[in-house]
Amino acid sequence: MTALLPPRSENRPALVALDLTALGVTADDDLGADLPVAKADLARLASYTRAAHEAGVDFVALGEGFRLRTDRVLRPESWLDPVVAARRIGPHAGPGGLVAAVPAGADLRPVAAELAQVGLVGTAWAGVQTRAGAPAARLAGEERPARGTGTRVVVEVRDEGDVETAGSFADVVRIREQDPAWARELRFAVRAAARSAGRGDIPVLVDLHAVVSTQRSAAVERAALVADIAGGAPWAGALAGVGTVDDVADTIEAWVSGGSADGVVVVPGSVPADVAALVHGLLPELRGRGFLATPAVRPVRQAPAPAARVPAARRPAAARVAVPS
């Protein structure tokens, strides 16, 4: 008989992931052909990814909007950029996961071939993020790479129509929701679908747009500035974590303790400020509260250091990164 309720748990440690889509370049089809092509700094991406993994982040995600070059209009295969970037930084990215998003209807054969190489190098695992539907089923089935540690499937759940697919095929579910009550319903529905499919509990992570400062008023002001600059913000509709380290930790604790999520995917308002706040402030605070599922694997550097040589990427100068006031 399928259990209707999950096991009772007194302690709900949170999983924390980090979305670094912002470290790609902006690809614009309207750019003139005479303008120089800009390229993403993969050494910088690898450096931040490694620092996040070493601090206790479970995985780093690269969304569909991540681009390696600005000349998207000339590259029909540009949708594969998040996957290619994950494979290229894999040897330098530390002991965590790399999750690359692919659009619905994408050809999964090159995706499988690229990500099969990630599990053979420095990272613990590779993953593909997709929307609920046929792609999730195919990724979880015959097209999932057999080599290395295998590829995990991260499924975006937007409404109740996505729940059954997520429960049947997802290893991790990602939601974007501001209402804790509705998020709780989605999480419970996903878990019920997973149990009906004979599977165990699936972690459900909520997107958290983080803008962190030493004072709440400064964080609110910077969040407004970042929103003005970004225009159509990629974090629209996400849960807001704006304030001090304690404020944001309180938000995460409330959502996890209340059963609305099993953790968060931090979408930083700005890099490096909010990545530094995550690594040096938020993760240690959650760990001090006994509220972090993934331990730090070694002492965290004071700032992301330059990564080892990555092909076709410029080595950045090392700089001290601090939480802004």
C-alpha positions as CSV (number, residue, x, y, z in Angstrom):
1,M,0.0,0.0,0.0
2,T,1.3,3.4,-0.9
3,A,2.0,5.6,2.1
4,L,-0.1,8.8,2.1
5,L,2.2,10.7,4.4
6,P,5.9,11.2,4.4
7,P,8.0,10.2,7.4
8,R,7.7,12.7,10.3
9,S,10.9,14.7,10.6
10,E,11.9,17.0,13.4
11,N,14.9,18.5,11.6
12,R,14.6,19.8,8.1
13,P,18.0,20.8,6.8
14,A,17.9,23.0,3.7
15,L,19.5,22.4,0.4
16,V,21.0,25.5,-1.2
17,A,21.8,25.9,-4.9
18,L,23.1,28.9,-6.9
19,D,22.0,30.2,-10.3
20,L,24.9,31.7,-12.1
21,T,23.1,32.4,-15.4
22,A,24.0,36.1,-15.0
23,L,27.7,35.2,-15.7
24,G,26.9,34.5,-19.3
25,V,26.9,37.3,-21.9
26,T,23.8,39.0,-23.3
27,A,23.0,37.7,-26.7
28,D,21.0,40.2,-28.8
29,D,19.7,39.5,-32.3
30,D,19.5,43.2,-33.0
31,L,23.3,43.8,-32.5
32,G,25.0,45.0,-35.6
33,A,27.3,42.6,-37.5
34,D,30.1,45.1,-37.3
35,L,30.2,45.0,-33.5
36,P,32.9,42.8,-31.8
37,V,31.7,39.5,-30.4
38,A,31.8,39.3,-26.6
39,K,32.5,36.0,-24.9
40,A,31.6,34.7,-21.5
41,D,34.5,34.6,-19.0
42,L,34.6,30.8,-18.2
43,A,37.5,31.2,-15.8
44,R,35.4,33.6,-13.7
45,L,32.4,31.2,-13.9
46,A,34.6,28.2,-12.8
47,S,36.0,30.3,-9.9
48,Y,32.6,31.3,-8.5
49,T,31.3,27.8,-9.0
50,R,34.2,26.2,-7.1
51,A,33.9,28.8,-4.2
52,A,30.2,28.1,-4.0
53,H,30.7,24.3,-4.0
54,E,33.4,24.5,-1.3
55,A,31.1,26.6,0.9
56,G,28.3,24.0,0.8
57,V,26.2,24.8,-2.2
58,D,24.7,21.6,-3.6
59,F,24.7,22.6,-7.2
60,V,25.2,25.5,-9.6
61,A,22.6,26.1,-12.3
62,L,23.0,27.7,-15.7
63,G,19.6,28.7,-17.2
64,E,18.4,28.7,-20.8
65,G,19.4,32.4,-21.0
66,F,23.1,31.6,-20.4
67,R,25.2,32.4,-23.6
68,L,28.9,31.9,-24.3
69,R,28.9,34.5,-27.1
70,T,26.8,37.5,-28.2
71,D,26.4,36.4,-31.8
72,R,23.4,34.2,-31.1
73,V,21.7,34.9,-34.4
74,L,24.7,33.3,-36.3
75,R,24.7,30.2,-34.1
76,P,21.6,28.0,-34.3
77,E,23.2,25.7,-31.7
78,S,23.5,28.5,-29.1
79,W,20.7,26.8,-27.0
80,L,23.4,24.3,-26.1
81,D,25.7,26.9,-24.5
82,P,24.7,26.1,-20.8
83,V,25.6,22.5,-21.4
84,V,28.9,23.2,-23.2
85,A,29.9,25.7,-20.4
86,A,29.1,23.0,-17.7
87,R,31.3,20.5,-19.5
88,R,34.2,23.0,-20.0
89,I,34.4,24.2,-16.4
90,G,33.7,20.8,-14.9
91,P,37.4,20.0,-14.2
92,H,37.8,23.3,-12.3
93,A,34.4,23.6,-10.6
94,G,34.8,21.7,-7.3
95,P,32.9,18.9,-5.6
96,G,29.3,19.7,-6.4
97,G,26.7,19.6,-9.1
98,L,26.5,21.4,-12.4
99,V,23.0,21.8,-13.8
100,A,22.5,23.1,-17.4
101,A,19.0,24.1,-18.7
102,V,17.8,23.0,-22.1
103,P,14.7,24.2,-23.9
104,A,11.6,22.1,-24.5
105,G,11.9,20.0,-27.6
106,A,15.7,20.1,-27.6
107,D,17.7,17.3,-29.2
108,L,19.0,15.4,-26.1
109,R,21.7,13.4,-27.8
110,P,24.3,16.2,-27.8
111,V,23.2,17.1,-24.3
112,A,23.9,13.5,-23.1
113,A,27.2,13.4,-24.9
114,E,28.4,16.6,-23.3
115,L,27.3,16.0,-19.8
116,A,28.6,12.4,-19.7
117,Q,32.0,14.0,-19.5
118,V,31.2,16.1,-16.5
119,G,30.8,13.1,-14.2
120,L,34.2,11.8,-15.2
121,V,36.1,14.9,-13.8
122,G,36.1,17.0,-10.7
123,T,32.4,17.6,-10.0
124,A,30.3,15.0,-8.2
125,W,27.5,15.0,-10.6
126,A,25.9,16.7,-13.7
127,G,22.3,17.6,-14.2
128,V,19.9,18.8,-16.9
129,Q,17.1,21.3,-16.1
130,T,14.0,21.1,-18.2
131,R,10.3,21.9,-18.1
132,A,7.8,19.1,-17.2
133,G,6.7,17.0,-20.1
134,A,8.3,14.7,-22.7
135,P,11.9,16.0,-22.2
136,A,11.9,15.0,-18.6
137,A,10.8,11.5,-19.4
138,R,13.4,11.1,-22.1
139,L,16.2,12.5,-19.9
140,A,15.2,10.0,-17.2
141,G,15.1,7.1,-19.6
142,E,17.3,5.8,-22.4
143,E,19.0,9.1,-23.1
144,R,20.4,9.6,-19.6
145,P,24.2,9.1,-19.8
146,A,25.3,5.8,-18.4
147,R,28.9,6.8,-17.8
148,G,30.3,8.7,-14.8
149,T,27.9,9.3,-12.0
150,G,24.9,9.8,-14.3
151,T,22.9,12.9,-15.0
152,R,20.2,14.1,-12.6
153,V,17.0,15.6,-13.9
154,V,15.8,18.9,-12.5
155,V,12.2,19.7,-13.5
156,E,10.6,23.1,-13.4
157,V,7.1,22.8,-11.9
158,R,4.9,25.8,-12.7
159,D,1.4,24.5,-11.9
160,E,-0.5,21.3,-11.0
161,G,-0.3,20.1,-14.6
162,D,3.4,19.5,-14.2
163,V,3.2,17.6,-11.0
164,E,2.7,14.0,-12.3
165,T,5.6,14.2,-14.7
166,A,7.9,15.7,-11.9
167,G,6.9,13.0,-9.5
168,S,7.6,10.3,-12.0
169,F,10.9,11.5,-13.4
170,A,12.5,14.3,-11.5
171,D,15.5,14.0,-9.2
172,V,15.0,17.6,-8.1
173,V,12.1,20.0,-8.6
174,R,12.5,23.7,-9.0
175,I,9.6,26.1,-8.5
176,R,9.2,29.9,-8.7
177,E,6.6,31.0,-6.2
178,Q,6.1,33.8,-3.7
179,D,3.1,32.3,-1.8
180,P,4.3,29.8,0.8
181,A,0.8,28.2,1.1
182,W,0.7,27.5,-2.7
183,A,4.3,26.3,-2.7
184,R,3.4,23.9,0.1
185,E,0.6,22.5,-1.9
186,L,2.9,22.0,-4.9
187,R,5.6,20.3,-2.8
188,F,3.1,17.9,-1.2
189,A,1.6,17.1,-4.6
190,V,5.0,16.3,-6.1
191,R,5.8,14.1,-3.2
192,A,2.5,12.3,-3.4
193,A,3.0,11.8,-7.1
194,A,6.5,10.4,-6.5
195,R,5.2,7.9,-3.9
196,S,2.4,6.8,-6.2
197,A,5.1,6.1,-8.8
198,G,7.0,4.0,-6.3
199,R,9.7,6.5,-5.7
200,G,11.1,8.3,-2.7
201,D,10.8,11.9,-1.7
202,I,12.0,14.5,-4.2
203,P,13.5,17.7,-2.9
204,V,11.6,20.8,-4.0
205,L,13.6,24.0,-4.2
206,V,12.2,27.5,-4.6
207,D,13.9,30.3,-6.5
208,L,15.1,33.0,-4.1
209,H,16.1,36.4,-5.5
210,A,18.8,37.5,-3.0
211,V,20.0,41.0,-2.4
212,V,22.0,41.0,0.9
213,S,23.7,43.9,2.7
214,T,24.8,44.7,6.3
215,Q,21.7,46.9,6.7
216,R,18.2,46.1,5.5
217,S,17.6,49.6,4.2
218,A,20.8,49.4,2.0
219,A,19.7,46.1,0.6
220,V,16.2,47.5,-0.3
221,E,17.8,50.4,-2.0
222,R,20.2,48.2,-4.0
223,A,17.5,45.8,-4.9
224,A,15.5,48.7,-6.4
225,L,18.6,49.9,-8.3
226,V,19.3,46.4,-9.7
227,A,15.7,46.1,-10.8
228,D,15.8,49.4,-12.6
229,I,19.0,48.5,-14.4
230,A,17.9,44.9,-15.3
231,G,14.5,46.0,-16.8
232,G,12.8,42.7,-17.5
233,A,14.4,41.0,-14.5
234,P,15.2,37.2,-14.8
235,W,14.0,36.7,-11.3
236,A,10.5,38.1,-11.9
237,G,8.0,36.1,-9.7
238,A,10.7,34.6,-7.5
239,L,10.6,34.7,-3.7
240,A,12.5,37.8,-2.5
241,G,15.3,37.6,0.0
242,V,16.2,41.2,0.5
243,G,17.9,42.4,3.7
244,T,20.6,41.3,6.0
245,V,22.1,37.8,6.3
246,D,19.8,37.1,9.2
247,D,16.8,38.4,7.3
248,V,17.4,36.1,4.4
249,A,18.3,33.1,6.6
250,D,15.0,33.7,8.5
251,T,13.1,33.5,5.2
252,I,14.7,30.3,4.2
253,E,14.2,28.8,7.6
254,A,10.5,29.8,7.6
255,W,9.8,28.2,4.2
256,V,11.7,25.0,4.9
257,S,10.3,24.6,8.5
258,G,6.8,25.3,7.2
259,G,7.0,22.7,4.5
260,S,6.9,25.1,1.6
261,A,10.2,24.0,0.2
262,D,13.2,21.7,0.9
263,G,15.6,24.5,0.1
264,V,16.3,27.4,-2.3
265,V,18.0,28.2,-5.6
266,V,19.7,31.5,-4.9
267,V,19.4,33.9,-7.9
268,P,21.8,36.7,-7.0
269,G,20.8,40.3,-7.6
270,S,24.3,41.1,-8.6
271,V,27.7,39.4,-8.9
272,P,30.0,39.4,-7.0
273,A,28.2,41.1,-4.1
274,D,25.4,38.7,-3.5
275,V,27.5,35.6,-4.3
276,A,30.0,36.8,-1.7
277,A,27.1,37.3,0.8
278,L,25.9,33.8,0.1
279,V,29.4,32.2,0.5
280,H,30.7,34.2,3.5
281,G,27.5,35.1,5.2
282,L,24.3,33.2,4.5
283,L,25.7,29.6,4.3
284,P,27.7,30.0,7.5
285,E,24.6,31.4,9.2
286,L,22.4,28.5,8.1
287,R,25.1,26.0,9.1
288,G,25.3,27.7,12.6
289,R,21.6,27.2,13.0
290,G,21.9,23.5,12.0
291,F,19.9,24.2,9.0
292,L,22.2,23.3,6.1
293,A,22.1,19.9,4.5
294,T,25.5,20.1,2.7
295,P,28.6,20.8,4.8
296,A,31.5,22.9,3.6
297,V,34.2,20.5,2.2
298,R,37.1,22.7,3.2
299,P,37.8,26.2,4.5
300,V,36.3,28.8,2.2
301,R,38.6,31.3,0.6
302,Q,38.1,35.0,1.3
303,A,37.2,35.5,-2.4
304,P,36.8,33.3,-5.5
305,A,40.3,32.7,-6.7
306,P,41.2,32.5,-10.4
307,A,40.4,29.1,-11.7
308,A,42.8,26.8,-13.5
309,R,43.2,27.4,-17.2
310,V,40.0,27.0,-19.1
311,P,40.1,27.0,-22.9
312,A,39.1,30.2,-24.6
313,A,38.7,32.1,-21.4
314,R,40.5,35.1,-19.9
315,R,42.0,34.6,-16.4
316,P,40.5,37.3,-14.1
317,A,42.6,39.2,-11.6
318,A,42.1,38.1,-8.0
319,A,40.2,40.6,-5.8
320,R,38.9,40.7,-2.3
321,V,35.1,40.3,-2.3
322,A,33.1,41.6,0.6
323,V,29.4,42.0,1.5
324,P,28.4,45.5,0.5
325,S,27.1,48.0,3.0
